Amino acid sequence: VAPVAQQLQLVFADEASKQIASMRSPRFSPDGSKLVFLATRDVATHNTASLLALVDWTTKQTTTLIDLVQEPESGYSHNPTMAFNGLFLGSLSKKAWSEDGQFIFFDTQLGARTVWKYVDVQTKQIHHPALVDGEKIAAESVLDRTANGYFLVSVASPVRASSVYLVQLDLSTGSYVRKPVAIVDQTDKAKYVGDWKLISIPTSVSDTQPSSSSAAGVAHSDALQPHLLPQVASASDFEASVWLPKSSPPAEGYPVVLDVHGGPHGNSPVTYRVMYEYIAALGFAIVSVN
């Protein structure tokens, strides 16, 4: 007998879940009693903000574990280990659930940085694990994990090609049980990029706020009105990523290559980039900004 696909009749139990328009990346708990998935309130564009929903598989009651975050935390660029600006990821890991069904693990972007965190299914508390580079974090994500809090993580930055570490965490606190062990350390692979910075830029220094102007080139006819989304704007700071060459700057300063990025997340991820190594080898600084 051929299988028959049936649409799930979910019972949305809170206002956030009632606004779900698209769903992806379903993951069952180890005992099969619960299901989590990522969702958006519109089309799931590249790396757009998502919410995390939880389904009781018996009752189909659906609640929101992590809602969409409308504004980034103030000063998040200077507090990368503890800040959380929402879910910016394409999918959940196949090992998203802890073995006891208490936690969901996920990677996300924090402006230009890539970090990983986990959420308590019962309390909805987001936990901030210790990171190999601490406050100097650029990019750290989970490659694999086992029971007893062991994680294989990838660590990278503009001055460190992707490296692999084995870490063990106390999941109740997020702290290390023992010192991280380097499996593959490529700290010395960056030969031309000598330093990097993330600069927080107030929106007040940029051009006119989008909310104060109409959509350029779009005729606001009656036929189009039902299909136009309202314009939104934010007064929150945004980030610029700066790569600096190892070579000494000339008297007039480094020449600069501007790499403009489109979003919708913070900006192009700050990590090791071979192309930027080449540009730095030519004596240029690089600035990446939305």
Backbone bond lengths (Angstrom), bond angles and torsions (degrees), N, CA, C in turn:
res aa  C-N    CA-C-N  psi(-1)  N-CA   C-N-CA  omega(-1)  CA-C   N-CA-C  phi
1 V - - - 1.456 - - 1.527 108.60 -
2 A 1.309 115.64 127.27 1.460 120.42 -179.73 1.522 110.12 -69.79
3 P 1.327 117.58 138.37 1.471 119.81 178.24 1.517 110.79 -64.57
4 V 1.319 115.31 146.29 1.457 121.66 179.96 1.523 108.59 -112.84
5 A 1.314 116.64 123.51 1.461 120.97 178.83 1.519 109.95 -77.31
6 Q 1.308 116.17 133.25 1.460 121.60 178.19 1.522 109.69 -127.01
7 Q 1.303 116.18 141.19 1.455 120.29 177.45 1.518 110.13 -78.63
8 L 1.326 115.85 131.12 1.458 120.11 177.93 1.525 110.30 -67.63
9 Q 1.299 116.18 136.33 1.461 121.18 175.60 1.527 107.92 -100.04
10 L 1.320 115.61 86.64 1.457 120.72 -177.65 1.520 110.78 -78.84
11 V 1.323 115.12 146.85 1.464 121.88 177.24 1.529 107.19 -106.33
12 F 1.313 117.12 103.42 1.463 121.13 -176.35 1.524 110.07 -79.15
13 A 1.338 115.40 121.94 1.465 120.57 -169.44 1.522 113.94 -103.90
14 D 1.335 118.90 -4.22 1.465 120.01 176.82 1.524 108.98 -142.27
15 E 1.323 115.74 167.91 1.460 120.12 -173.31 1.531 111.96 -65.58
16 A 1.331 116.81 -37.38 1.465 119.60 -178.61 1.526 111.18 -63.41
17 S 1.338 116.92 -43.80 1.464 119.66 -178.95 1.525 112.17 -69.07
18 K 1.328 117.41 -27.75 1.471 120.55 178.89 1.523 112.22 -67.02
19 Q 1.336 117.41 -17.64 1.463 121.20 -178.05 1.527 112.83 -96.66
20 I 1.336 117.12 6.71 1.462 120.72 -179.36 1.527 110.22 -65.86
21 A 1.337 115.17 131.11 1.467 120.44 178.97 1.526 112.20 -113.02
22 S 1.328 117.83 -31.29 1.462 121.10 179.15 1.524 109.38 -140.99
23 M 1.332 116.03 148.87 1.459 122.13 -176.03 1.526 108.94 -130.83
24 R 1.348 115.72 151.07 1.460 119.90 178.01 1.526 109.83 -159.58
25 S 1.311 115.77 167.58 1.463 124.31 172.08 1.532 113.15 55.71
26 P 1.354 119.19 56.10 1.469 120.46 177.89 1.529 111.15 -71.45
27 R 1.330 116.14 140.68 1.459 121.61 178.99 1.532 109.24 -139.55
28 F 1.344 116.22 120.98 1.459 121.00 178.23 1.524 110.80 -80.79
29 S 1.337 115.75 147.61 1.462 121.63 172.95 1.524 108.74 -67.61
30 P 1.332 118.65 160.08 1.465 121.14 -177.96 1.526 114.00 -55.20
31 D 1.343 118.02 -34.38 1.465 119.73 -179.85 1.527 112.99 -90.99
32 G 1.326 117.66 1.04 1.456 121.17 176.88 1.513 115.42 76.43
33 S 1.327 117.91 7.01 1.466 120.28 -175.85 1.520 113.05 -87.04
34 K 1.338 116.84 -16.85 1.465 120.16 -176.24 1.525 109.73 -136.34
35 L 1.320 114.39 155.99 1.455 121.99 177.68 1.522 108.74 -134.23
36 V 1.323 117.02 134.44 1.467 120.19 171.76 1.521 108.64 -116.28
37 F 1.314 116.02 152.97 1.458 120.27 175.94 1.519 109.46 -153.37
38 L 1.322 115.39 158.38 1.458 122.06 173.47 1.519 108.86 -88.81
39 A 1.328 116.37 147.40 1.463 120.09 -178.13 1.519 110.09 -148.48
40 T 1.320 114.91 158.14 1.460 121.89 173.46 1.524 108.79 -131.70
41 R 1.315 115.78 167.17 1.463 121.20 178.39 1.524 112.00 -96.25
42 D 1.329 115.45 3.06 1.463 120.38 175.71 1.523 106.75 -153.34
43 V 1.313 117.56 -157.52 1.457 121.16 -179.37 1.529 109.96 -64.97
44 A 1.315 116.54 136.74 1.469 121.22 -177.60 1.521 110.22 -80.62
45 T 1.339 116.57 78.96 1.459 121.08 178.25 1.524 110.37 -70.16
46 H 1.315 116.12 167.83 1.458 122.40 -176.03 1.523 112.30 -51.00
47 N 1.352 114.24 115.51 1.468 121.58 172.72 1.521 113.68 54.79
48 T 1.328 116.72 31.75 1.455 119.70 176.61 1.529 110.18 -75.22
49 A 1.315 117.68 168.77 1.462 121.39 -179.36 1.526 110.28 -67.24
50 S 1.325 116.33 138.82 1.463 122.25 179.93 1.514 109.98 -125.72
51 L 1.333 115.27 164.35 1.462 120.63 168.85 1.520 107.96 -114.55
52 L 1.327 116.48 160.32 1.459 122.44 179.00 1.515 108.58 -112.52
53 A 1.325 116.53 120.13 1.464 121.70 -176.82 1.524 110.45 -111.24
54 L 1.329 115.73 152.04 1.464 123.57 -178.39 1.520 109.63 -123.15
55 V 1.340 116.85 130.57 1.463 122.44 179.99 1.522 109.36 -115.68
56 D 1.336 116.99 127.67 1.459 121.71 167.31 1.527 106.42 -77.65
57 W 1.331 117.97 113.75 1.458 120.48 -169.98 1.529 112.81 -68.27
58 T 1.317 117.56 -21.44 1.469 120.24 178.58 1.518 111.32 -78.69
59 T 1.326 116.28 -48.89 1.470 120.51 -175.68 1.520 112.90 -94.29
60 K 1.344 116.67 -15.60 1.479 123.95 -175.08 1.529 112.22 66.33
61 Q 1.354 116.62 13.37 1.464 119.41 175.58 1.522 109.25 -67.10
62 T 1.325 116.15 130.12 1.458 122.49 -173.82 1.522 110.23 -118.23
63 T 1.323 115.78 124.89 1.465 121.34 179.64 1.527 109.56 -126.91
64 T 1.315 116.12 166.01 1.460 122.07 -178.68 1.523 110.23 -98.38
65 L 1.335 116.09 121.30 1.466 120.47 175.05 1.525 110.96 -83.23
66 I 1.329 116.37 -47.10 1.468 121.87 177.85 1.518 107.86 -132.32
67 D 1.315 116.80 118.47 1.462 121.07 -178.21 1.533 110.27 -84.50
68 L 1.318 115.66 167.76 1.458 120.42 171.90 1.525 109.57 -60.55
69 V 1.312 116.42 138.58 1.462 121.70 177.05 1.526 107.60 -100.62
70 Q 1.320 116.25 118.45 1.462 120.49 -173.63 1.526 112.98 -80.21
71 E 1.322 117.62 -31.40 1.464 121.69 -178.56 1.531 109.64 -135.24
72 P 1.331 118.17 140.56 1.461 120.11 177.04 1.518 111.54 -67.67
73 E 1.333 114.94 155.97 1.457 119.60 176.00 1.528 109.89 -64.26
74 S 1.311 116.06 140.70 1.463 120.88 178.18 1.530 109.83 -62.57
75 G 1.323 116.49 129.66 1.459 120.70 177.67 1.511 115.05 72.65
76 Y 1.339 117.62 20.65 1.465 119.66 -176.05 1.529 112.84 -60.95
77 S 1.331 117.68 -29.28 1.467 120.29 -179.57 1.522 111.89 -61.75
78 H 1.342 116.62 -25.86 1.462 121.29 -177.47 1.529 112.24 -100.48
79 N 1.339 117.08 3.67 1.462 120.92 -179.97 1.529 109.49 -139.02
80 P 1.335 117.69 57.41 1.465 120.44 -169.65 1.520 115.26 -69.75
81 T 1.336 117.70 -21.73 1.460 118.45 -177.44 1.523 112.69 -80.40
82 M 1.334 118.20 -21.84 1.462 121.15 -174.95 1.528 113.98 -117.78
83 A 1.309 118.42 -14.78 1.469 120.82 -177.09 1.526 110.59 -76.37
84 F 1.336 115.26 155.43 1.468 121.35 176.51 1.519 108.25 -145.96
85 N 1.328 116.13 121.77 1.464 121.30 -177.46 1.520 113.21 -111.50
86 G 1.327 117.06 13.19 1.459 119.94 179.47 1.516 111.82 112.19
87 L 1.335 114.92 -178.37 1.456 122.24 -176.77 1.526 110.43 -96.44
88 F 1.325 115.87 116.28 1.462 121.91 175.80 1.527 107.22 -127.38
89 L 1.323 116.48 88.52 1.462 121.65 -178.40 1.521 108.79 -156.36
90 G 1.336 115.15 156.61 1.454 119.17 -178.85 1.508 113.69 -82.95
91 S 1.344 116.84 -36.08 1.461 120.14 -176.84 1.515 110.11 -156.72
92 L 1.315 115.11 162.29 1.458 121.88 174.38 1.523 109.58 -86.47
93 S 1.314 116.46 151.46 1.456 120.87 175.08 1.530 110.34 -64.94
94 K 1.324 116.28 152.71 1.464 119.75 174.95 1.527 111.09 -66.89
95 K 1.325 116.42 -17.48 1.464 121.61 175.19 1.525 110.07 -109.43
96 A 1.327 116.05 40.17 1.465 120.22 -176.77 1.525 112.14 -64.85
97 W 1.336 117.67 -33.40 1.469 121.43 -178.19 1.527 111.32 -85.58
98 S 1.327 116.24 140.07 1.468 120.02 168.06 1.525 108.40 -70.44
99 E 1.323 116.57 158.38 1.465 120.52 -175.13 1.519 112.83 -60.53
100 D 1.334 117.68 -30.46 1.460 120.66 -179.33 1.529 112.67 -90.96
101 G 1.326 117.28 2.21 1.457 120.56 178.18 1.518 114.47 74.41
102 Q 1.337 117.34 14.57 1.468 119.81 -176.91 1.524 112.70 -87.77
103 F 1.351 116.97 -33.27 1.465 120.26 -172.68 1.524 112.16 -124.23
104 I 1.347 114.87 153.24 1.456 123.00 168.94 1.526 107.31 -117.15
105 F 1.335 117.24 125.54 1.462 122.39 179.88 1.526 109.72 -97.93
106 F 1.331 116.61 143.61 1.461 119.44 -179.74 1.529 110.66 -155.74
107 D 1.336 115.05 151.28 1.464 121.98 168.91 1.519 108.05 -93.92
108 T 1.320 117.39 155.36 1.457 120.76 175.52 1.522 109.13 -158.61
109 Q 1.317 116.04 164.57 1.461 120.14 174.43 1.516 110.40 -97.65
110 L 1.317 114.32 139.75 1.459 122.25 175.98 1.520 106.09 -118.39
111 G 1.311 116.46 87.53 1.453 119.50 -169.53 1.517 108.87 64.31
112 A 1.322 117.20 -120.63 1.463 121.10 179.01 1.523 112.49 -85.64
113 R 1.319 117.49 -16.28 1.458 121.05 -177.46 1.534 111.37 -82.05
114 T 1.333 114.83 156.91 1.462 121.77 171.58 1.523 107.70 -116.51
115 V 1.328 116.71 125.33 1.461 121.79 -178.26 1.526 108.59 -133.14
116 W 1.318 116.51 172.55 1.461 120.18 173.00 1.514 109.61 -132.65
117 K 1.313 115.71 150.94 1.457 122.41 -176.86 1.522 108.80 -148.04
118 Y 1.322 116.87 -179.64 1.467 119.78 174.13 1.517 109.52 -148.32
119 V 1.332 115.37 153.37 1.456 121.43 -175.05 1.525 109.48 -121.76
120 D 1.332 116.08 140.08 1.460 122.77 176.47 1.525 108.49 -79.11
121 V 1.327 117.01 122.86 1.462 121.58 -175.55 1.521 111.70 -64.88
122 Q 1.325 118.26 -33.69 1.461 121.39 -177.47 1.522 112.43 -81.15
123 T 1.316 117.29 -45.99 1.470 120.83 -173.85 1.528 113.50 -95.60
124 K 1.338 117.29 -15.09 1.470 124.02 -175.73 1.526 112.78 67.03
125 Q 1.336 117.00 13.88 1.462 120.68 177.87 1.523 110.26 -74.44
126 I 1.324 116.46 132.92 1.459 121.54 176.73 1.523 109.03 -90.89
127 H 1.324 116.35 127.07 1.461 121.97 -179.63 1.525 109.64 -100.95
128 H 1.344 115.24 143.17 1.461 122.25 -177.40 1.528 108.43 -112.49
129 P 1.330 118.67 101.86 1.464 120.41 -176.86 1.523 112.15 -71.85
130 A 1.320 115.47 156.68 1.463 120.19 172.30 1.526 108.78 -61.04
131 L 1.322 116.55 144.83 1.461 122.13 -178.92 1.524 109.73 -118.95
132 V 1.314 116.52 145.05 1.464 121.44 -173.84 1.524 111.60 -56.47
133 D 1.329 117.18 -44.20 1.467 120.79 -179.36 1.522 113.33 -93.65
134 G 1.329 117.72 4.82 1.454 121.17 176.94 1.517 112.86 55.95
135 E 1.337 116.52 -133.11 1.463 121.57 -178.24 1.529 112.72 -66.00
136 K 1.327 117.14 -15.74 1.467 120.61 178.65 1.524 112.08 -89.28
137 I 1.320 116.91 13.09 1.454 122.64 -178.10 1.526 111.66 -53.29
138 A 1.326 116.09 133.25 1.466 121.88 169.18 1.524 108.58 -112.60
139 A 1.334 116.09 -56.37 1.463 119.99 179.58 1.523 109.62 -148.18
140 E 1.333 115.90 123.36 1.462 121.45 172.69 1.517 108.50 -141.95
141 S 1.325 116.71 128.37 1.462 121.45 179.94 1.521 109.62 -140.96
142 V 1.326 116.13 159.79 1.462 121.99 -176.77 1.529 110.00 -87.86
143 L 1.333 116.31 125.04 1.461 121.84 175.05 1.518 111.23 -88.58
144 D 1.325 116.37 -40.84 1.464 121.55 -178.65 1.515 107.95 -162.40
145 R 1.311 116.40 164.54 1.455 119.82 177.08 1.514 109.57 -155.30
146 T 1.334 115.24 160.90 1.455 122.16 177.31 1.520 108.30 -130.68
147 A 1.317 115.61 -176.52 1.460 120.07 176.13 1.527 109.66 -67.48
148 N 1.320 115.68 172.54 1.468 122.20 177.86 1.521 113.40 65.99
149 G 1.332 117.09 21.33 1.453 120.06 172.36 1.510 116.17 76.49
150 Y 1.333 118.77 19.16 1.460 121.28 177.12 1.530 110.22 -87.15
151 F 1.341 115.76 132.91 1.460 121.58 179.73 1.521 109.53 -132.38
152 L 1.321 116.28 138.64 1.451 122.49 169.44 1.522 106.10 -100.77
153 V 1.337 117.00 116.01 1.461 120.21 -173.63 1.524 110.98 -119.15
154 S 1.314 114.61 147.14 1.460 121.90 173.13 1.523 108.51 -97.12
155 V 1.326 116.75 131.23 1.465 122.80 -178.68 1.527 108.42 -125.06
156 A 1.325 116.35 128.60 1.465 120.05 -179.84 1.520 109.78 -146.90
157 S 1.327 115.70 160.66 1.463 122.52 174.80 1.522 107.15 -160.00
158 P 1.325 118.67 172.36 1.463 119.44 177.17 1.524 114.05 -57.97
159 V 1.339 117.64 -22.78 1.465 120.42 179.74 1.530 112.03 -110.65
160 R 1.334 117.46 11.88 1.470 121.45 178.14 1.533 108.28 -142.36
161 A 1.331 116.64 115.38 1.458 119.31 172.40 1.525 108.60 -65.39
162 S 1.331 116.64 160.98 1.465 121.42 -173.86 1.521 111.70 -50.15
163 S 1.324 115.58 122.75 1.455 123.31 179.41 1.522 108.95 -119.49
164 V 1.316 116.64 157.13 1.464 121.36 -176.33 1.524 109.40 -121.24
165 Y 1.333 115.30 130.59 1.463 121.75 179.82 1.523 110.03 -127.83
166 L 1.328 115.23 147.74 1.461 121.90 169.99 1.519 107.68 -102.01
167 V 1.332 116.79 123.77 1.462 120.81 179.22 1.525 109.09 -127.37
168 Q 1.320 115.76 152.69 1.463 121.36 173.44 1.513 108.47 -125.26
169 L 1.339 115.95 127.68 1.457 121.66 -176.21 1.513 111.66 -114.31
170 D 1.319 115.12 148.52 1.457 122.11 163.47 1.526 105.38 -86.53
171 L 1.322 117.61 105.83 1.462 120.74 -172.30 1.522 113.11 -66.38
172 S 1.315 117.80 -19.47 1.464 119.44 178.60 1.523 111.76 -72.39
173 T 1.340 116.67 -25.45 1.466 120.73 -178.05 1.528 113.21 -119.64
174 G 1.328 117.21 -21.19 1.455 121.19 -175.67 1.513 113.90 82.34
175 S 1.326 118.05 2.39 1.470 121.68 -177.67 1.528 110.44 -90.11
176 Y 1.348 115.49 160.50 1.454 120.44 179.77 1.526 111.03 -71.80
177 V 1.317 115.74 140.24 1.459 121.25 171.00 1.525 109.20 -79.77
178 R 1.321 115.53 -37.03 1.467 121.89 175.95 1.519 109.15 -146.09
179 K 1.308 116.57 167.50 1.461 122.22 -177.43 1.528 110.83 -62.17
180 P 1.356 118.08 138.92 1.467 120.43 177.61 1.530 111.97 -57.43
181 V 1.325 115.69 144.21 1.461 122.04 179.59 1.525 108.70 -109.09
182 A 1.331 116.98 123.67 1.463 121.31 179.27 1.525 109.66 -77.78
183 I 1.323 116.90 120.39 1.463 121.73 175.01 1.528 109.34 -89.97
184 V 1.319 115.71 -47.88 1.469 122.85 173.94 1.522 107.18 -134.44
185 D 1.322 117.18 116.23 1.469 121.08 -179.24 1.529 109.21 -115.54
186 Q 1.324 116.40 114.68 1.462 121.14 -178.52 1.529 111.66 -113.77
187 T 1.324 114.68 37.50 1.461 119.67 -178.92 1.520 112.23 -57.71
188 D 1.332 117.40 -34.51 1.464 120.60 -174.11 1.523 113.38 -89.98
189 K 1.322 118.38 9.01 1.464 120.28 -176.55 1.528 112.81 -79.19
190 A 1.318 117.92 -21.23 1.466 120.33 177.18 1.528 108.67 -79.22
191 K 1.324 117.03 106.37 1.462 120.84 -173.64 1.524 113.07 -94.86
192 Y 1.329 117.43 -21.66 1.464 119.41 -172.22 1.525 113.73 -122.12
193 V 1.331 117.88 -26.61 1.465 120.40 174.25 1.522 107.71 -83.84
194 G 1.322 116.24 120.44 1.458 119.78 -175.58 1.507 114.80 -98.36
195 D 1.335 117.36 -26.55 1.464 120.51 -176.65 1.527 108.36 -159.15
196 W 1.311 115.36 162.83 1.465 120.60 177.57 1.516 109.44 -146.98
197 K 1.315 116.08 155.25 1.460 121.35 -179.97 1.526 109.37 -144.79
198 L 1.326 114.96 152.13 1.458 121.27 168.80 1.517 107.32 -112.55
199 I 1.312 116.56 124.69 1.457 122.05 -177.27 1.522 109.22 -111.48
200 S 1.316 116.12 127.91 1.460 121.80 178.06 1.525 109.25 -86.44
201 I 1.334 116.45 124.85 1.464 121.41 -174.50 1.529 110.04 -117.45
202 P 1.326 118.62 123.17 1.474 120.53 177.01 1.526 110.85 -66.20
203 T 1.322 116.59 141.32 1.464 119.68 178.14 1.522 111.15 -64.67
204 S 1.338 117.53 -19.53 1.466 120.37 -178.18 1.522 112.47 -64.74
205 V 1.346 117.55 -19.77 1.459 119.13 -179.53 1.521 111.80 -90.08
206 S 1.340 117.03 -7.66 1.456 119.82 -179.68 1.520 110.23 -89.19
207 D 1.307 115.97 -172.19 1.458 120.76 -176.21 1.522 111.26 -71.48
208 T 1.319 116.08 -178.76 1.462 122.25 -178.61 1.522 110.66 -51.85
209 Q 1.321 116.80 136.15 1.457 121.54 179.21 1.526 110.70 -56.45
210 P 1.338 118.22 138.11 1.465 120.17 179.59 1.519 113.30 -56.42
211 S 1.338 117.50 -30.46 1.460 120.45 -176.60 1.520 112.47 -67.63
212 S 1.336 117.08 -16.93 1.457 119.66 -175.78 1.520 112.73 -94.76
213 S 1.319 116.86 0.63 1.456 119.83 179.55 1.515 109.92 -132.06
214 S 1.305 116.73 154.90 1.458 120.49 179.21 1.516 109.65 -82.01
215 A 1.323 115.74 163.70 1.460 120.48 179.13 1.522 109.36 -65.43
216 A 1.323 115.62 119.01 1.468 119.85 -174.45 1.521 110.82 -64.72
217 G 1.313 115.62 132.01 1.450 120.90 173.44 1.508 115.25 77.08
218 V 1.329 119.45 6.65 1.462 121.63 -179.35 1.518 109.06 -106.80
219 A 1.298 115.92 122.27 1.465 120.30 178.65 1.519 108.94 -80.39
220 H 1.330 117.14 122.87 1.457 121.12 -176.74 1.530 109.72 -86.48
221 S 1.319 115.51 65.66 1.455 119.99 179.02 1.519 110.09 -81.19
222 D 1.321 115.95 164.14 1.459 120.53 178.36 1.526 111.02 -61.68
223 A 1.326 116.90 -32.86 1.465 120.37 -178.91 1.527 111.85 -68.45
224 L 1.337 116.32 -32.84 1.464 120.14 -177.86 1.523 113.40 -83.66
225 Q 1.305 117.59 -25.66 1.466 121.39 -172.35 1.524 114.05 -50.45
226 P 1.346 120.12 -44.49 1.476 119.26 -178.74 1.520 113.66 -64.99
227 H 1.331 117.31 -15.50 1.460 120.73 -174.36 1.526 113.09 -106.07
228 L 1.323 117.63 -3.17 1.460 121.34 -178.94 1.523 110.67 -90.98
229 L 1.325 115.72 133.24 1.458 120.41 176.02 1.524 109.39 -86.38
230 P 1.323 117.63 145.25 1.470 119.24 177.55 1.522 110.26 -64.89
231 Q 1.323 116.54 142.32 1.458 120.48 177.83 1.522 109.84 -75.99
232 V 1.318 115.07 143.10 1.456 120.72 178.54 1.523 108.79 -128.59
233 A 1.308 116.05 155.17 1.459 121.62 177.71 1.520 108.59 -144.98
234 S 1.308 115.79 161.02 1.458 121.28 -179.68 1.518 109.34 -133.31
235 A 1.322 115.80 145.16 1.462 121.36 175.69 1.527 111.50 -96.15
236 S 1.351 117.04 2.64 1.462 120.54 -178.84 1.525 111.04 -72.07
237 D 1.338 115.04 151.95 1.458 120.32 177.05 1.529 110.63 -62.57
238 F 1.325 116.08 154.67 1.455 120.78 170.12 1.522 108.26 -122.14
239 E 1.328 116.39 172.05 1.463 120.64 -172.32 1.524 112.28 -111.09
240 A 1.311 114.84 150.82 1.462 122.47 166.05 1.527 107.55 -123.36
241 S 1.328 116.32 135.66 1.461 121.60 177.38 1.519 108.86 -99.89
242 V 1.329 116.02 134.03 1.464 120.90 -176.66 1.526 109.32 -123.62
243 W 1.330 116.28 126.59 1.459 123.06 173.96 1.528 108.17 -107.71
244 L 1.330 117.49 130.11 1.468 121.63 -178.77 1.529 110.25 -115.60
245 P 1.331 118.31 136.06 1.468 120.98 179.67 1.529 111.89 -68.67
246 K 1.328 115.61 157.11 1.461 120.37 172.95 1.523 111.40 -72.12
247 S 1.315 116.86 -27.09 1.464 120.58 -178.12 1.524 110.76 -65.56
248 S 1.307 116.52 151.07 1.467 120.82 179.32 1.526 110.10 -66.32
249 P 1.323 117.29 140.96 1.465 119.69 -179.11 1.521 111.20 -71.27
250 P 1.324 117.91 144.77 1.468 120.05 172.74 1.520 110.07 -66.94
251 A 1.314 116.77 168.65 1.469 121.54 -175.79 1.519 111.97 -56.99
252 E 1.318 117.51 -35.63 1.466 121.00 -178.75 1.529 112.60 -87.85
253 G 1.346 117.29 3.84 1.458 120.91 -179.32 1.514 111.67 94.09
254 Y 1.346 116.03 166.90 1.458 120.25 -179.82 1.531 111.05 -67.79
255 P 1.318 118.31 140.37 1.464 118.93 164.90 1.532 108.38 -68.53
256 V 1.311 117.75 152.86 1.467 121.33 -170.74 1.524 110.80 -122.86
257 V 1.330 115.81 136.12 1.459 122.77 169.05 1.521 107.23 -103.72
258 L 1.329 117.32 123.12 1.459 122.67 179.22 1.521 109.13 -96.71
259 D 1.340 116.60 119.24 1.466 123.03 179.50 1.523 107.61 -108.24
260 V 1.318 116.88 103.23 1.465 121.43 -174.87 1.524 109.68 -86.38
261 H 1.336 115.87 132.12 1.463 122.80 -176.83 1.516 110.21 -115.84
262 G 1.332 116.80 154.18 1.459 120.53 -171.88 1.500 118.70 -101.47
263 G 1.302 122.42 -21.54 1.464 120.51 -178.23 1.517 111.53 92.28
264 P 1.374 119.05 -164.81 1.467 127.44 14.71 1.531 115.12 -82.55
265 H 1.340 117.62 -8.76 1.461 118.86 177.29 1.520 110.04 -77.47
266 G 1.332 116.82 -178.73 1.465 122.17 -169.52 1.509 115.77 -47.87
267 N 1.315 118.03 -63.62 1.461 122.06 170.75 1.514 108.13 -168.64
268 S 1.309 116.76 -174.50 1.453 120.79 -177.52 1.531 109.82 -57.41
269 P 1.338 118.59 132.46 1.469 120.65 -175.13 1.521 112.64 -55.85
270 V 1.312 115.74 136.47 1.459 121.03 178.90 1.527 107.40 -86.69
271 T 1.332 115.55 110.70 1.453 121.56 -176.07 1.528 108.49 -158.68
272 Y 1.324 117.19 -174.21 1.462 120.57 177.90 1.525 109.43 -73.34
273 R 1.337 117.16 130.07 1.464 121.71 -179.09 1.531 109.53 -134.23
274 V 1.327 115.63 120.94 1.461 120.34 -179.64 1.525 110.76 -62.44
275 M 1.336 117.32 -39.93 1.463 120.03 179.81 1.528 111.19 -61.76
276 Y 1.340 116.34 -39.40 1.461 119.38 178.64 1.528 111.09 -69.64
277 E 1.329 117.02 -32.00 1.463 120.17 173.82 1.533 110.15 -59.85
278 Y 1.325 115.72 -42.85 1.466 120.49 179.72 1.528 110.70 -64.08
279 I 1.336 116.43 -45.18 1.468 120.17 -179.22 1.530 110.41 -64.17
280 A 1.354 116.26 -41.05 1.468 119.99 178.21 1.524 111.29 -65.07
281 A 1.340 116.78 -33.82 1.466 120.51 178.21 1.525 111.42 -63.12
282 L 1.333 116.28 -25.42 1.465 121.19 177.58 1.524 111.97 -85.28
283 G 1.350 116.25 -0.35 1.458 120.11 176.55 1.514 115.26 94.28
284 F 1.335 117.58 9.71 1.458 120.81 -179.27 1.527 111.28 -94.80
285 A 1.319 116.27 144.04 1.464 121.53 163.20 1.523 107.31 -85.86
286 I 1.339 116.59 155.03 1.463 121.10 -179.03 1.516 108.93 -123.88
287 V 1.311 116.54 135.29 1.461 122.34 174.90 1.521 108.11 -121.65
288 S 1.326 116.90 125.23 1.460 122.44 176.08 1.519 108.28 -113.65
289 V 1.321 116.48 125.69 1.463 120.35 -176.13 1.517 108.96 -149.49
290 N 1.336 116.50 150.99 1.463 120.03 175.32 1.521 110.29 -72.35
